[in-house]
Amino acid sequence: MKYDITPIIEALIMLFSTIITIFIIPKISKILQEKLTAEQRENLGRWVKVAVDAAEQLYGSKTGLQKKEYVVNFLLSKGIVVDIDEVTALIESEVYKLTNEKSNKL
């Protein structure tokens, strides 16, 4: 007696395709997105450091608000558009590092 297992194989292929589509592809996408975000954050951090150093050099004793405005405009000129809270945190972090470097030199 011969059995046709084609419908069973087709059902298994559809099941595996569904599992891959629902579970595996979104996980791979998330991993790639996180990696891209990490690379973007690293790049953003470098540009913020450059901009903070430049603002300190250019504006010296002027207020922090003017320096922050310079940094934000610098980032925008580089085509970097990010959340202002994130940029503010990165700026504050760089200013803190810069302040500590100055106090350690004294």
trRosetta pair geometry for C-beta under 8 A, 3 or more apart (Angstrom, degrees):
i j d omega theta_ij theta_ji phi_ij phi_ji
4 7 7.1 64 119 2 96 91
5 8 4.7 -50 -169 41 76 118
5 9 5.9 78 131 -24 87 99
6 9 5.7 -57 -145 38 32 110
6 10 6.2 33 157 -19 67 107
7 10 5.6 -53 -144 39 32 113
7 11 6.2 34 155 -21 65 106
8 11 5.7 -54 -149 35 30 112
8 12 6.4 30 152 -18 64 106
9 12 5.7 -53 -147 37 32 111
9 13 6.3 34 153 -20 65 105
10 13 5.7 -52 -147 36 31 112
10 14 6.4 31 154 -17 64 106
11 14 5.7 -54 -149 38 31 111
11 15 6.3 35 151 -22 64 106
12 15 5.5 -51 -145 35 32 114
12 16 6.3 30 156 -15 66 105
13 16 5.9 -54 -146 39 30 108
13 17 6.2 32 153 -21 63 108
14 17 5.6 -54 -145 37 30 114
14 18 6.3 33 155 -21 64 105
15 18 5.8 -56 -151 35 28 111
15 19 6.4 27 153 -18 64 106
16 19 5.6 -52 -145 37 33 112
16 20 6.2 34 155 -19 66 106
17 20 5.8 -54 -147 37 29 111
17 21 6.2 26 155 -17 64 110
18 21 5.7 -58 -144 39 29 110
18 22 6.0 15 162 -10 66 113
19 22 6.2 -62 -137 44 24 101
19 23 5.7 -24 -180 25 65 116
19 24 7.1 54 133 -10 72 104
20 23 7.2 -73 -120 55 14 79
20 24 4.7 -40 -145 40 57 125
20 25 6.2 68 153 -28 70 95
21 24 7.8 15 -17 47 14 85
21 25 5.7 -8 -136 13 35 132
22 25 7.9 87 26 36 13 97
22 26 7.4 -28 165 1 31 119
23 26 6.9 -81 -161 39 17 102
23 27 6.6 9 160 -14 60 115
24 27 5.8 -62 -151 37 31 111
24 28 6.3 28 157 -17 68 107
25 28 5.8 -54 -145 38 32 110
25 29 6.2 36 155 -21 65 108
26 29 5.4 -54 -144 38 32 115
26 30 6.2 36 156 -22 66 104
27 30 5.7 -52 -147 34 30 112
27 31 6.5 32 153 -19 63 104
28 31 5.7 -53 -149 35 32 112
28 32 6.4 29 154 -15 65 107
29 32 5.9 -58 -148 39 29 109
29 33 6.1 29 154 -20 65 109
30 33 5.6 -55 -144 38 30 112
30 34 6.3 31 156 -20 65 105
31 34 5.8 -54 -147 35 29 110
31 35 6.4 28 154 -18 63 106
32 35 5.7 -54 -148 36 32 112
32 36 6.3 32 154 -18 65 106
33 36 5.7 -53 -147 38 31 111
33 37 6.2 33 153 -20 64 107
34 37 5.5 -54 -146 38 31 113
34 38 6.3 35 153 -22 65 103
35 38 5.6 -50 -148 33 32 112
35 39 6.5 30 153 -16 64 104
36 39 5.7 -54 -150 38 32 110
36 40 6.2 32 151 -18 66 107
37 40 5.5 -53 -144 39 32 112
37 41 6.2 36 154 -22 65 104
38 41 5.6 -51 -145 34 30 112
38 42 6.5 32 154 -19 63 103
39 42 5.7 -52 -149 34 32 112
39 43 6.3 31 152 -16 64 107
40 43 5.6 -56 -147 40 32 112
40 44 6.1 36 152 -22 66 107
41 44 5.5 -52 -143 37 31 114
41 45 6.3 38 154 -24 64 103
42 45 5.7 -51 -151 31 30 115
42 46 6.8 31 151 -19 62 102
43 46 5.8 -52 -154 32 33 111
43 47 6.6 27 152 -13 66 106
44 47 5.8 -58 -148 40 33 107
44 48 6.2 34 154 -21 67 106
44 75 7.7 37 -145 -137 83 123
44 80 6.2 145 -111 -161 86 139
44 82 6.3 56 -129 -46 143 157
44 86 7.9 2 147 137 153 117
44 87 7.9 -107 179 -98 120 76
44 90 6.7 -95 135 -104 102 170
45 48 5.7 -53 -144 35 29 111
45 49 6.5 33 155 -20 63 104
45 90 6.2 -138 -108 -145 65 124
46 49 5.8 -55 -153 33 31 112
46 50 6.6 30 151 -17 65 105
47 50 5.6 -51 -148 37 35 112
47 51 6.1 32 154 -18 67 108
47 74 7.6 -180 169 125 97 104
47 75 6.0 107 132 -109 127 83
47 78 5.9 -142 -146 69 143 169
47 80 6.1 153 91 -19 163 162
48 51 5.7 -57 -144 41 31 110
48 52 6.1 31 157 -20 67 107
48 71 6.6 44 -143 -170 70 120
48 75 7.1 8 -83 -78 69 122
48 87 6.9 -175 -102 -148 123 73
48 90 4.4 -54 -157 137 175 122
48 91 6.1 -123 -167 -75 116 60
48 94 5.7 -164 132 -30 100 146
49 52 5.9 -54 -142 36 27 108
49 53 6.3 27 158 -16 62 108
49 94 5.3 -168 -101 -122 61 130
50 53 6.0 -60 -151 39 26 110
50 54 6.2 24 153 -17 64 110
50 74 7.8 -153 102 152 93 141
51 54 5.6 -56 -146 39 31 112
51 55 6.2 33 155 -22 66 105
51 70 7.0 173 180 121 96 84
51 71 4.2 110 136 -132 125 75
51 74 4.1 165 -121 83 118 149
51 75 6.3 -45 -54 -48 162 81
52 55 5.7 -51 -144 35 31 111
52 56 6.4 33 155 -19 63 104
52 67 7.5 56 -137 164 62 113
52 71 5.9 21 -72 -99 62 129
52 91 6.1 161 -85 -141 116 71
52 94 4.2 155 18 121 169 137
52 95 6.2 -133 -158 -63 132 69
52 98 6.6 -148 139 -33 121 144
53 56 5.8 -54 -150 35 30 112
53 57 6.4 27 153 -16 64 109
53 94 8.0 -95 -38 170 72 125
53 98 7.4 -178 -89 -99 68 131
54 57 5.7 -58 -148 39 32 111
54 58 6.0 22 158 -13 68 113
54 70 7.4 -142 104 143 97 125
54 74 6.9 131 70 -102 139 157
55 58 5.9 -59 -137 44 28 105
55 59 5.6 -17 179 20 68 116
55 67 4.0 105 161 -155 130 87
55 68 7.8 83 -160 -49 164 24
55 70 4.4 148 -107 83 106 133
55 71 5.5 -49 -39 -54 144 87
55 74 7.8 -118 -54 -16 100 142
56 59 7.1 -68 -118 54 15 80
56 60 7.0 66 178 -88 51 37
56 67 7.0 44 -66 -136 52 135
56 98 6.5 -150 -66 -179 158 155
57 60 7.5 -1 -173 -59 15 73
58 70 6.9 -179 71 -153 137 162
59 62 4.0 -73 177 37 105 121
59 66 5.7 176 -148 110 152 116
59 67 5.3 -151 63 -82 147 86
59 70 6.7 -160 -26 -16 135 153
62 66 4.6 -51 140 62 125 143
62 67 6.6 151 89 -44 99 87
63 66 5.1 101 64 4 79 97
63 67 7.3 -146 103 0 46 88
64 67 5.4 -57 -149 41 40 112
64 68 5.9 43 153 -24 72 104
64 95 7.6 31 -132 -124 115 159
65 68 5.6 -50 -144 35 30 112
65 69 6.4 34 153 -21 62 104
66 69 5.7 -52 -150 34 31 114
66 70 6.6 36 149 -22 62 103
67 70 5.5 -51 -154 32 34 115
67 71 6.5 35 149 -20 66 103
68 71 5.6 -52 -149 34 35 112
68 72 6.3 32 154 -17 67 105
68 88 7.4 21 -148 -113 127 77
68 91 6.0 77 -119 166 86 164
69 72 5.8 -54 -145 38 31 109
69 73 6.2 28 156 -15 65 109
70 73 5.9 -61 -148 42 27 108
70 74 6.1 33 153 -25 65 108
71 74 5.6 -53 -148 33 29 115
71 75 6.5 28 155 -18 64 104
71 87 7.4 162 124 171 112 111
71 91 5.6 120 107 -107 166 123
72 75 5.9 -54 -151 35 31 110
72 76 6.4 30 152 -17 64 107
72 84 7.5 11 -118 -125 128 89
72 87 6.3 89 -100 142 84 152
73 76 5.6 -53 -145 38 33 112
73 77 6.3 38 153 -24 65 104
74 77 5.7 -55 -151 32 30 112
74 78 6.8 22 151 -13 62 106
75 78 5.7 -61 -154 39 34 108
75 80 4.3 -77 -179 73 88 115
75 81 8.0 143 134 -77 101 32
75 82 7.3 -62 158 21 141 103
75 87 6.7 -127 20 -127 170 133
76 79 7.7 55 -177 -69 35 15
76 80 6.9 -99 -79 61 27 65
76 81 6.8 55 -115 -85 73 73
82 86 5.4 -87 150 75 118 125
82 87 5.5 135 85 -51 113 101
83 86 4.3 80 73 6 98 108
83 87 7.0 -175 90 -7 51 84
84 87 5.6 -54 -146 40 36 111
84 88 6.1 41 153 -24 67 105
85 88 5.6 -51 -146 35 30 114
85 89 6.5 32 154 -19 63 103
86 89 5.8 -53 -151 34 31 111
86 90 6.5 28 152 -15 64 106
87 90 5.7 -56 -148 40 33 110
87 91 6.1 36 153 -21 67 106
88 91 5.7 -53 -145 36 30 112
88 92 6.3 30 156 -18 64 106
89 92 5.8 -54 -147 37 29 111
89 93 6.3 33 153 -22 63 107
90 93 5.6 -53 -149 35 32 115
90 94 6.5 29 155 -16 65 105
91 94 5.9 -58 -150 38 31 108
91 95 6.2 29 154 -18 67 107
92 95 5.7 -53 -143 38 31 111
92 96 6.2 37 154 -23 64 105
93 96 5.7 -53 -150 33 28 114
93 97 6.6 28 152 -17 63 104
94 97 5.6 -51 -149 36 34 111
94 98 6.2 35 152 -19 66 107
95 98 5.5 -54 -145 39 32 114
95 99 6.2 35 154 -21 66 106
96 99 5.8 -54 -146 36 28 111
96 100 6.4 25 156 -16 63 107
97 100 5.9 -59 -150 39 29 109
97 101 6.3 33 153 -22 65 106
98 101 5.7 -52 -148 32 31 113
98 102 6.6 30 153 -18 63 104
99 102 5.8 -54 -151 35 32 110
99 103 6.4 24 155 -13 66 108
100 103 5.8 -56 -142 41 33 107
100 104 6.1 34 157 -21 66 108
101 104 5.9 -57 -147 37 28 111
101 105 6.6 29 154 -23 62 106
102 105 5.9 -58 -155 30 31 112
102 106 7.1 29 151 -22 63 102
103 106 5.9 -50 -155 26 38 112
